[in-house]
């Protein structure tokens, strides 16, 4: 029984050593492949990716600004239409309009 445990223990240590060696080898090969991918595939196109990201951000910012300006313009047109509709019976000459701040 003791002999069996010694043999199993030796095989266990050998298996652990082999597993550790294979793990270190796999990590080394994986890191080497990742380094090659970074150096040859990602790093050369990184400036273009940054440029495209900046263009996208500027586009999104401009789209939001245009949307806000259109919304404000629409609100101003509605207010102007309301003012014109409520000015019935009053002179429609623009020079006679007086603008006062709202209270």
Legacy VTK file of the C-alpha trace (Angstrom):
# vtk DataFile Version 3.0
C-alpha trace
ASCII
DATASET POLYDATA
POINTS 103 float
0.000 0.000 0.000
2.820 2.437 0.880
4.614 1.540 -2.326
1.464 2.371 -4.302
1.180 5.763 -2.584
4.843 6.513 -3.351
4.366 5.652 -7.031
1.194 7.734 -7.225
2.926 10.628 -5.475
5.827 10.504 -7.937
3.437 10.475 -10.886
1.508 13.353 -9.314
4.647 15.466 -8.964
5.708 14.602 -12.508
2.251 15.562 -13.782
2.347 18.848 -11.888
5.820 19.618 -13.243
4.764 18.771 -16.799
1.596 20.836 -16.398
3.591 23.793 -15.098
6.051 23.540 -17.994
3.189 23.339 -20.504
1.454 26.294 -18.853
4.608 28.451 -18.993
5.156 27.411 -22.607
1.545 28.229 -23.539
1.726 31.642 -21.833
5.025 32.413 -23.565
3.723 31.408 -26.992
0.457 33.269 -26.396
2.241 36.451 -25.363
4.552 36.183 -28.367
1.572 35.848 -30.702
-0.197 38.758 -28.994
2.942 40.896 -29.342
3.168 40.070 -33.061
-0.518 40.914 -33.569
-0.054 44.226 -31.732
3.106 45.135 -33.657
1.904 44.135 -37.135
-1.875 44.488 -37.122
-3.002 46.942 -34.437
-0.187 49.471 -34.011
0.038 50.479 -37.719
-3.704 51.276 -37.929
-4.039 52.845 -34.484
-3.668 56.456 -35.726
-6.408 55.835 -38.307
-8.652 54.323 -35.665
-8.100 57.372 -33.442
-8.863 59.661 -36.397
-12.081 57.770 -37.188
-13.115 57.901 -33.530
-12.547 61.671 -33.468
-14.564 62.075 -36.683
-17.384 60.037 -35.180
-17.415 62.106 -32.007
-17.470 65.366 -33.978
-20.299 64.012 -36.144
-22.363 63.041 -33.115
-21.727 66.438 -31.510
-22.739 68.289 -34.666
-25.876 66.169 -35.103
-26.960 67.005 -31.553
-26.258 70.686 -32.095
-28.222 70.734 -35.357
-31.132 68.953 -33.674
-31.145 71.504 -30.827
-31.032 74.416 -33.270
-33.914 72.978 -35.307
-35.932 72.503 -32.137
-35.278 76.104 -31.092
-36.176 77.347 -34.572
-39.426 75.387 -34.512
-40.289 76.835 -31.104
-39.584 80.343 -32.378
-41.785 79.746 -35.437
-44.607 78.523 -33.199
-44.234 81.567 -30.957
-44.223 83.860 -33.960
-47.340 82.182 -35.327
-49.055 82.601 -31.952
-48.092 86.268 -31.820
-49.412 86.881 -35.332
-52.681 85.062 -34.582
-53.241 87.029 -31.373
-52.466 90.327 -33.123
-55.767 90.308 -35.042
-57.287 93.790 -35.029
-53.965 95.427 -34.296
-51.768 97.017 -36.919
-49.547 94.454 -38.583
-46.849 96.915 -39.445
-43.647 95.554 -37.919
-42.349 99.025 -37.150
-45.200 99.534 -34.655
-44.442 96.350 -32.696
-42.905 96.925 -29.309
-40.986 94.107 -27.667
-41.015 93.919 -23.916
-39.335 91.327 -21.757
-41.699 88.697 -20.387
-42.685 88.906 -16.781
LINES 1 104
103 0 1 2 3 4 5 6 7 8 9 10 11 12 13 14 15 16 17 18 19 20 21 22 23 24 25 26 27 28 29 30 31 32 33 34 35 36 37 38 39 40 41 42 43 44 45 46 47 48 49 50 51 52 53 54 55 56 57 58 59 60 61 62 63 64 65 66 67 68 69 70 71 72 73 74 75 76 77 78 79 80 81 82 83 84 85 86 87 88 89 90 91 92 93 94 95 96 97 98 99 100 101 102
